[in-house]
Amino acid sequence: GLTLVKADNNAGYFGVAHNPQASKHKPYAAQLRRGGKMVHLGNFATAEEAALCVARSPEGQEAAIRRESRTAMKRPAAAAALASARRKEASAFNAAIRTTIA
């Protein structure tokens, strides 16, 4: 499944910015860095919708893996298994995207 990564920012999620001046109806922007460049994924009505868009991206999936690994470090045995499972899941997802695009 997808993980919405919590963050200590005004929107509450990784890759999501809240900018009510930009749009009254869609004030949450999903954005991330890809290849050193900022990529805008879209504007959304809720922070959760924007976070879901980010979670579907390869960068969002990697952020979820990093966060889970940090959390699981307190439980070393679970950490390795969790990180391995998430990497396999992300790899399969990315392979499916490449196949769809090609």
Secondary structure, DSSP 8 states (H G I E B T S, - for coil): -----B-SSSSSBTTEEE-TTT-SS--EEEEEEETTEEEEEEEESSHHHHHHHHHHSHHHHHHHHHHHHHHHTTSHHHHHHHHHHHHHHHHHHHHHHHHHH-
